[in-house]
Amino acid sequence: RLRERAEHQGRGAPRPIGALRDTFANPHARTIYAMVWILHMGGGASSVLSPYIMDDVIGAREHTATVYIVHMVSQFASIPVWTRLAKAAGKKATWLTAMGVGMVGYAMILFVGEGDLVWMCTASGFTGSLHAAGIVIGYSVLADVVDWDELRTGERKEASYFAVYHFLYKAAGGVMAMLAGYGIQWAGYAGAPDVLEQTPLVKRTMTTMLGGIPLACIGVGALLFSRFRLTSEEHARIRGELEAR
């Protein structure tokens, strides 16, 4: 039932190529794009490797769905928490805090071992909370970036900004999922049905790719986002100028 705001209608860029060029000319957008690519390069292995870790490392194959459910419940439950914190402390500080929470979760995965179902569920809860913050805060920050572009160009380009954002989001996850498959193949994963135990190298490769790589990527992403300069005060000034215009 949402409707485009009347004052935004008919104010898009006349040419798609020009719109995309403007999105990459936006310094704030470039920071967000780089951070999103890095963050989702780190987390892209989750959908591929989680079932393998549950089966071959933890030995609780029948509880694979439980870990995913915990992840989803954590996302839903933490949305109001991140929303309220963003209003109180600001979007930048909130997203950086969420990255810290996610880093705890991914660090825990590095130490998961046989029978550690509760440990894995706890880690999944932390990472799910980070993903919720990325959705809630990420989209809100990107909307602020669109306002910055409007002040500069006089045009509304939500479609272009969100198209690039989602392309990078999906592409990074897809690349990492592919690399995860190659990674366990390189380590010597034995897929034959009569193999009951994978080698320590295969298990360590799985936990490193699911825990260690995202941990490092989030650290780099947090460093990038710490340089983000579109503050709440600056955005309020931009909105004031746009309303006056």
TINUFI-543728 format. One record per residue (C-alpha): residue number from 1; chain; y, x, z. Coordinates in Angstrom, 2 decimals, always signed. Each point is the difference from the previous one (the first is absolute). Layout:
REM residues N
{semar=NUM&marpa=A&py=Y&px=X&pz=Z}
...
This chain:
REM residues 245
{semar=1&marpa=A&py=+0.00&px=+0.00&pz=+0.00}
{semar=2&marpa=A&py=+2.31&px=+3.01&pz=+0.03}
{semar=3&marpa=A&py=+2.84&px=-0.12&pz=-2.49}
{semar=4&marpa=A&py=+1.97&px=+2.87&pz=-1.43}
{semar=5&marpa=A&py=+3.47&px=+0.08&pz=+1.48}
{semar=6&marpa=A&py=+2.42&px=-1.73&pz=-2.36}
{semar=7&marpa=A&py=+2.47&px=+2.88&pz=+0.06}
{semar=8&marpa=A&py=-2.76&px=+2.38&pz=-1.19}
{semar=9&marpa=A&py=-1.14&px=-2.04&pz=-2.99}
{semar=10&marpa=A&py=+0.81&px=+1.42&pz=-3.41}
{semar=11&marpa=A&py=+1.10&px=+3.33&pz=+1.47}
{semar=12&marpa=A&py=-3.00&px=+2.16&pz=-0.82}
{semar=13&marpa=A&py=+0.20&px=+3.10&pz=-2.17}
{semar=14&marpa=A&py=+0.14&px=-0.87&pz=-3.73}
{semar=15&marpa=A&py=-2.61&px=+2.65&pz=-0.96}
{semar=16&marpa=A&py=-3.17&px=+0.96&pz=+1.93}
{semar=17&marpa=A&py=+0.28&px=+3.70&pz=-0.83}
{semar=18&marpa=A&py=+3.52&px=+0.09&pz=+1.37}
{semar=19&marpa=A&py=-1.13&px=-1.80&pz=+3.14}
{semar=20&marpa=A&py=-2.79&px=+2.51&pz=+0.61}
{semar=21&marpa=A&py=+2.40&px=+2.87&pz=-0.62}
{semar=22&marpa=A&py=+2.32&px=-1.40&pz=+2.66}
{semar=23&marpa=A&py=-2.82&px=-0.30&pz=+2.53}
{semar=24&marpa=A&py=-0.83&px=+3.69&pz=-0.32}
{semar=25&marpa=A&py=+3.68&px=+0.96&pz=+0.04}
{semar=26&marpa=A&py=+0.25&px=-1.61&pz=+3.44}
{semar=27&marpa=A&py=-0.42&px=+2.81&pz=+2.58}
{semar=28&marpa=A&py=-1.15&px=-2.41&pz=+2.71}
{semar=29&marpa=A&py=-2.63&px=-1.49&pz=-2.32}
{semar=30&marpa=A&py=-1.31&px=+3.47&pz=-0.91}
{semar=31&marpa=A&py=-0.59&px=+0.73&pz=+3.68}
{semar=32&marpa=A&py=-1.90&px=-3.26&pz=+0.47}
{semar=33&marpa=A&py=-2.03&px=+0.50&pz=-3.17}
{semar=34&marpa=A&py=-1.04&px=+3.53&pz=+0.97}
{semar=35&marpa=A&py=-0.91&px=-1.11&pz=+3.51}
{semar=36&marpa=A&py=-2.03&px=-3.00&pz=-1.19}
{semar=37&marpa=A&py=-1.93&px=+2.14&pz=-2.47}
{semar=38&marpa=A&py=-0.86&px=+2.55&pz=+2.68}
{semar=39&marpa=A&py=-0.89&px=-2.58&pz=+2.66}
{semar=40&marpa=A&py=-2.34&px=-1.92&pz=-2.28}
{semar=41&marpa=A&py=-1.54&px=+3.13&pz=-1.43}
{semar=42&marpa=A&py=-1.08&px=+0.62&pz=+3.57}
{semar=43&marpa=A&py=-1.31&px=-3.48&pz=+0.74}
{semar=44&marpa=A&py=-1.53&px=-0.73&pz=-3.39}
{semar=45&marpa=A&py=-3.45&px=+1.28&pz=+0.98}
{semar=46&marpa=A&py=-0.44&px=-2.62&pz=+2.70}
{semar=47&marpa=A&py=-1.58&px=-2.74&pz=-2.10}
{semar=48&marpa=A&py=-2.40&px=+2.51&pz=-1.58}
{semar=49&marpa=A&py=-1.04&px=+2.12&pz=+2.98}
{semar=50&marpa=A&py=+0.00&px=-2.40&pz=+2.95}
{semar=51&marpa=A&py=-3.41&px=-1.53&pz=-0.88}
{semar=52&marpa=A&py=-1.49&px=+3.48&pz=-0.46}
{semar=53&marpa=A&py=+1.30&px=+1.17&pz=+3.37}
{semar=54&marpa=A&py=-1.30&px=-3.11&pz=+1.70}
{semar=55&marpa=A&py=-3.44&px=+0.58&pz=-1.53}
{semar=56&marpa=A&py=-0.39&px=+3.78&pz=-0.15}
{semar=57&marpa=A&py=+2.19&px=+1.27&pz=+2.85}
{semar=58&marpa=A&py=+0.08&px=-2.75&pz=+2.64}
{semar=59&marpa=A&py=-3.34&px=-1.58&pz=-0.90}
{semar=60&marpa=A&py=+1.28&px=-3.56&pz=+0.43}
{semar=61&marpa=A&py=-0.18&px=-1.30&pz=-3.54}
{semar=62&marpa=A&py=-0.40&px=-3.58&pz=+1.18}
{semar=63&marpa=A&py=+3.42&px=+0.17&pz=+1.71}
{semar=64&marpa=A&py=+1.98&px=+1.11&pz=-3.05}
{semar=65&marpa=A&py=+1.65&px=-3.42&pz=-0.26}
{semar=66&marpa=A&py=+1.00&px=+0.23&pz=+3.66}
{semar=67&marpa=A&py=+2.15&px=+3.06&pz=-0.67}
{semar=68&marpa=A&py=+1.75&px=-1.74&pz=-2.90}
{semar=69&marpa=A&py=+0.59&px=-3.10&pz=+2.12}
{semar=70&marpa=A&py=+1.56&px=+2.08&pz=+2.77}
{semar=71&marpa=A&py=+2.23&px=+1.62&pz=-2.61}
{semar=72&marpa=A&py=+1.15&px=-3.38&pz=-1.34}
{semar=73&marpa=A&py=+0.53&px=-1.56&pz=+3.42}
{semar=74&marpa=A&py=+2.05&px=+3.01&pz=+1.05}
{semar=75&marpa=A&py=+2.21&px=-0.43&pz=-3.06}
{semar=76&marpa=A&py=+0.69&px=-3.66&pz=+0.70}
{semar=77&marpa=A&py=+0.49&px=+0.50&pz=+3.73}
{semar=78&marpa=A&py=+2.44&px=+2.90&pz=-0.38}
{semar=79&marpa=A&py=+2.30&px=-1.64&pz=-2.56}
{semar=80&marpa=A&py=+2.17&px=-1.77&pz=+2.62}
{semar=81&marpa=A&py=+0.06&px=+3.18&pz=+2.10}
{semar=82&marpa=A&py=+1.36&px=+2.14&pz=-2.83}
{semar=83&marpa=A&py=+2.42&px=-2.74&pz=-1.06}
{semar=84&marpa=A&py=+1.54&px=-0.26&pz=+3.47}
{semar=85&marpa=A&py=+0.10&px=+3.76&pz=+0.45}
{semar=86&marpa=A&py=+1.76&px=+0.42&pz=-3.36}
{semar=87&marpa=A&py=+2.70&px=-2.42&pz=+1.11}
{semar=88&marpa=A&py=+0.44&px=+1.85&pz=+3.29}
{semar=89&marpa=A&py=-0.39&px=+3.64&pz=-1.03}
{semar=90&marpa=A&py=+0.58&px=-0.04&pz=-3.75}
{semar=91&marpa=A&py=-2.35&px=+0.11&pz=-2.97}
{semar=92&marpa=A&py=-0.13&px=+3.77&pz=-0.34}
{semar=93&marpa=A&py=-0.89&px=+0.66&pz=+3.63}
{semar=94&marpa=A&py=-2.56&px=-2.81&pz=-0.06}
{semar=95&marpa=A&py=-1.79&px=+1.24&pz=-3.11}
{semar=96&marpa=A&py=-0.08&px=+3.56&pz=+1.35}
{semar=97&marpa=A&py=-1.47&px=-1.34&pz=+3.25}
{semar=98&marpa=A&py=-2.66&px=-1.87&pz=-1.98}
{semar=99&marpa=A&py=-0.86&px=+3.20&pz=-1.84}
{semar=100&marpa=A&py=-0.57&px=+1.65&pz=+3.36}
{semar=101&marpa=A&py=-2.35&px=-2.82&pz=+0.99}
{semar=102&marpa=A&py=-1.87&px=+0.34&pz=-3.29}
{semar=103&marpa=A&py=-0.33&px=+3.76&pz=+0.47}
{semar=104&marpa=A&py=-1.75&px=-0.61&pz=+3.31}
{semar=105&marpa=A&py=-2.50&px=-2.27&pz=-1.75}
{semar=106&marpa=A&py=-0.73&px=+2.41&pz=-2.83}
{semar=107&marpa=A&py=-0.30&px=+2.92&pz=+2.43}
{semar=108&marpa=A&py=-2.63&px=-1.98&pz=+1.90}
{semar=109&marpa=A&py=-2.09&px=-0.37&pz=-3.16}
{semar=110&marpa=A&py=-0.33&px=+3.78&pz=-0.17}
{semar=111&marpa=A&py=-2.04&px=-0.08&pz=+3.21}
{semar=112&marpa=A&py=-2.19&px=-3.02&pz=-0.74}
{semar=113&marpa=A&py=-3.74&px=+0.56&pz=+0.34}
{semar=114&marpa=A&py=-3.29&px=-1.79&pz=+0.33}
{semar=115&marpa=A&py=+0.23&px=-3.23&pz=+1.98}
{semar=116&marpa=A&py=+3.80&px=+0.07&pz=+0.26}
{semar=117&marpa=A&py=+0.54&px=-3.60&pz=-1.09}
{semar=118&marpa=A&py=+2.62&px=-0.80&pz=+2.66}
{semar=119&marpa=A&py=+1.82&px=+3.25&pz=-0.77}
{semar=120&marpa=A&py=+0.08&px=-0.87&pz=-3.70}
{semar=121&marpa=A&py=+1.21&px=-3.53&pz=+0.69}
{semar=122&marpa=A&py=+2.80&px=+1.36&pz=+2.19}
{semar=123&marpa=A&py=+1.02&px=+2.42&pz=-2.75}
{semar=124&marpa=A&py=-0.07&px=-2.86&pz=-2.51}
{semar=125&marpa=A&py=+2.30&px=-2.00&pz=+2.27}
{semar=126&marpa=A&py=+2.58&px=+2.78&pz=+0.00}
{semar=127&marpa=A&py=-0.14&px=+0.50&pz=-3.77}
{semar=128&marpa=A&py=+0.20&px=-3.75&pz=-0.59}
{semar=129&marpa=A&py=+3.18&px=-0.12&pz=+2.06}
{semar=130&marpa=A&py=+1.52&px=+2.72&pz=-2.18}
{semar=131&marpa=A&py=-0.87&px=-1.91&pz=-3.16}
{semar=132&marpa=A&py=+1.70&px=-3.12&pz=+1.37}
{semar=133&marpa=A&py=+3.17&px=+1.97&pz=+0.70}
{semar=134&marpa=A&py=-0.10&px=+1.43&pz=-3.50}
{semar=135&marpa=A&py=-0.05&px=-3.49&pz=-1.46}
{semar=136&marpa=A&py=+2.59&px=-1.56&pz=+2.31}
{semar=137&marpa=A&py=+2.44&px=+2.91&pz=+0.27}
{semar=138&marpa=A&py=-0.68&px=+1.50&pz=-3.42}
{semar=139&marpa=A&py=+0.93&px=-3.13&pz=-1.93}
{semar=140&marpa=A&py=+3.05&px=-0.56&pz=+2.18}
{semar=141&marpa=A&py=+1.24&px=+3.56&pz=-0.52}
{semar=142&marpa=A&py=-0.55&px=-0.32&pz=-3.74}
{semar=143&marpa=A&py=+2.08&px=-3.19&pz=-0.01}
{semar=144&marpa=A&py=+2.82&px=+1.99&pz=+1.61}
{semar=145&marpa=A&py=-0.34&px=+2.58&pz=-2.78}
{semar=146&marpa=A&py=+0.38&px=-2.79&pz=-2.57}
{semar=147&marpa=A&py=+3.28&px=-0.98&pz=+1.66}
{semar=148&marpa=A&py=+1.19&px=+3.61&pz=-0.32}
{semar=149&marpa=A&py=-0.75&px=-0.16&pz=-3.73}
{semar=150&marpa=A&py=+1.86&px=-3.30&pz=-0.36}
{semar=151&marpa=A&py=+3.11&px=+1.50&pz=+1.55}
{semar=152&marpa=A&py=-0.17&px=+2.87&pz=-2.51}
{semar=153&marpa=A&py=-0.98&px=-1.88&pz=-3.19}
{semar=154&marpa=A&py=+0.90&px=-3.65&pz=+0.65}
{semar=155&marpa=A&py=-3.55&px=-1.04&pz=-0.97}
{semar=156&marpa=A&py=-3.01&px=-1.32&pz=+1.94}
{semar=157&marpa=A&py=-3.21&px=+1.92&pz=-0.70}
{semar=158&marpa=A&py=-2.55&px=-1.19&pz=+2.56}
{semar=159&marpa=A&py=-2.69&px=-0.28&pz=-2.67}
{semar=160&marpa=A&py=+0.43&px=+3.59&pz=-1.17}
{semar=161&marpa=A&py=+0.08&px=+1.50&pz=+3.48}
{semar=162&marpa=A&py=-3.01&px=-1.92&pz=+1.27}
{semar=163&marpa=A&py=-1.93&px=+0.62&pz=-3.23}
{semar=164&marpa=A&py=+0.38&px=+3.77&pz=+0.37}
{semar=165&marpa=A&py=-0.79&px=-0.22&pz=+3.72}
{semar=166&marpa=A&py=-3.23&px=-1.92&pz=-0.58}
{semar=167&marpa=A&py=-1.04&px=+2.14&pz=-2.95}
{semar=168&marpa=A&py=+0.27&px=+3.14&pz=+2.14}
{semar=169&marpa=A&py=-1.72&px=-1.77&pz=+2.91}
{semar=170&marpa=A&py=-3.00&px=-1.03&pz=-2.12}
{semar=171&marpa=A&py=-0.16&px=+3.17&pz=-2.09}
{semar=172&marpa=A&py=-0.01&px=+2.28&pz=+3.04}
{semar=173&marpa=A&py=-2.78&px=-2.01&pz=+1.63}
{semar=174&marpa=A&py=-2.03&px=+0.04&pz=-3.21}
{semar=175&marpa=A&py=+0.37&px=+3.76&pz=-0.48}
{semar=176&marpa=A&py=-1.06&px=+0.68&pz=+3.59}
{semar=177&marpa=A&py=-2.97&px=-2.37&pz=-0.25}
{semar=178&marpa=A&py=-1.17&px=+1.95&pz=-3.06}
{semar=179&marpa=A&py=+0.48&px=+3.33&pz=+1.77}
{semar=180&marpa=A&py=-1.97&px=-1.31&pz=+2.98}
{semar=181&marpa=A&py=-2.95&px=-0.70&pz=-2.25}
{semar=182&marpa=A&py=+0.18&px=+3.46&pz=-1.52}
{semar=183&marpa=A&py=+0.41&px=+1.49&pz=+3.47}
{semar=184&marpa=A&py=-3.23&px=-1.32&pz=+1.45}
{semar=185&marpa=A&py=-1.80&px=+0.79&pz=-3.25}
{semar=186&marpa=A&py=+1.22&px=+3.61&pz=+0.25}
{semar=187&marpa=A&py=-1.22&px=+0.17&pz=+3.60}
{semar=188&marpa=A&py=-3.48&px=-0.98&pz=-1.16}
{semar=189&marpa=A&py=-0.26&px=-3.66&pz=+0.89}
{semar=190&marpa=A&py=-3.60&px=-1.12&pz=-0.44}
{semar=191&marpa=A&py=-0.10&px=-3.53&pz=-1.34}
{semar=192&marpa=A&py=-3.76&px=-0.31&pz=-0.31}
{semar=193&marpa=A&py=-1.39&px=-2.93&pz=+2.01}
{semar=194&marpa=A&py=-2.56&px=+2.22&pz=+1.77}
{semar=195&marpa=A&py=+2.74&px=+2.28&pz=+1.47}
{semar=196&marpa=A&py=+0.61&px=-1.10&pz=+3.57}
{semar=197&marpa=A&py=+2.34&px=+2.77&pz=+1.15}
{semar=198&marpa=A&py=+2.95&px=+1.60&pz=-1.78}
{semar=199&marpa=A&py=+0.86&px=+3.65&pz=+0.59}
{semar=200&marpa=A&py=+2.70&px=+1.02&pz=+2.55}
{semar=201&marpa=A&py=+2.19&px=+1.13&pz=-2.91}
{semar=202&marpa=A&py=-0.14&px=-3.45&pz=-1.59}
{semar=203&marpa=A&py=+0.85&px=-1.69&pz=+3.32}
{semar=204&marpa=A&py=+2.88&px=+2.39&pz=+0.67}
{semar=205&marpa=A&py=+1.32&px=-0.55&pz=-3.53}
{semar=206&marpa=A&py=+0.00&px=-3.75&pz=+0.57}
{semar=207&marpa=A&py=+1.88&px=+0.13&pz=+3.30}
{semar=208&marpa=A&py=+2.45&px=+2.58&pz=-1.34}
{semar=209&marpa=A&py=+0.84&px=-2.07&pz=-3.06}
{semar=210&marpa=A&py=+0.27&px=-3.22&pz=+1.99}
{semar=211&marpa=A&py=+1.79&px=+1.48&pz=+3.00}
{semar=212&marpa=A&py=+1.41&px=+3.45&pz=-0.66}
{semar=213&marpa=A&py=+1.58&px=-0.55&pz=-3.41}
{semar=214&marpa=A&py=+1.84&px=-3.20&pz=+1.05}
{semar=215&marpa=A&py=+1.11&px=+1.76&pz=+3.17}
{semar=216&marpa=A&py=+1.60&px=+2.79&pz=-2.02}
{semar=217&marpa=A&py=+1.47&px=-2.43&pz=-2.55}
{semar=218&marpa=A&py=+1.61&px=-2.13&pz=+2.69}
{semar=219&marpa=A&py=+1.54&px=+3.13&pz=+1.51}
{semar=220&marpa=A&py=+1.54&px=+0.92&pz=-3.35}
{semar=221&marpa=A&py=+1.08&px=-3.62&pz=-0.56}
{semar=222&marpa=A&py=+1.68&px=-0.12&pz=+3.41}
{semar=223&marpa=A&py=+1.84&px=+3.22&pz=-0.79}
{semar=224&marpa=A&py=+1.24&px=-1.49&pz=-3.27}
{semar=225&marpa=A&py=+1.06&px=-3.26&pz=+1.63}
{semar=226&marpa=A&py=+1.84&px=+1.83&pz=+2.76}
{semar=227&marpa=A&py=+2.44&px=+1.04&pz=-2.75}
{semar=228&marpa=A&py=+0.61&px=-3.61&pz=-1.07}
{semar=229&marpa=A&py=+3.75&px=-0.60&pz=+0.21}
{semar=230&marpa=A&py=+0.41&px=-3.74&pz=-0.57}
{semar=231&marpa=A&py=+0.57&px=-0.97&pz=+3.63}
{semar=232&marpa=A&py=+0.45&px=-3.49&pz=+1.41}
{semar=233&marpa=A&py=+3.73&px=+0.69&pz=+0.38}
{semar=234&marpa=A&py=+0.30&px=+1.16&pz=-3.61}
{semar=235&marpa=A&py=-1.90&px=-3.04&pz=-1.23}
{semar=236&marpa=A&py=+2.25&px=-2.32&pz=+2.02}
{semar=237&marpa=A&py=+3.01&px=+1.61&pz=-1.69}
{semar=238&marpa=A&py=-1.61&px=-0.49&pz=-3.42}
{semar=239&marpa=A&py=-0.76&px=-3.64&pz=+0.71}
{semar=240&marpa=A&py=+3.58&px=-0.51&pz=+1.11}
{semar=241&marpa=A&py=+1.33&px=+1.44&pz=-3.27}
{semar=242&marpa=A&py=-2.44&px=-2.08&pz=-2.04}
{semar=243&marpa=A&py=+1.00&px=-3.20&pz=+1.77}
{semar=244&marpa=A&py=+3.67&px=+0.81&pz=-0.54}
{semar=245&marpa=A&py=-0.67&px=+0.67&pz=-3.68}
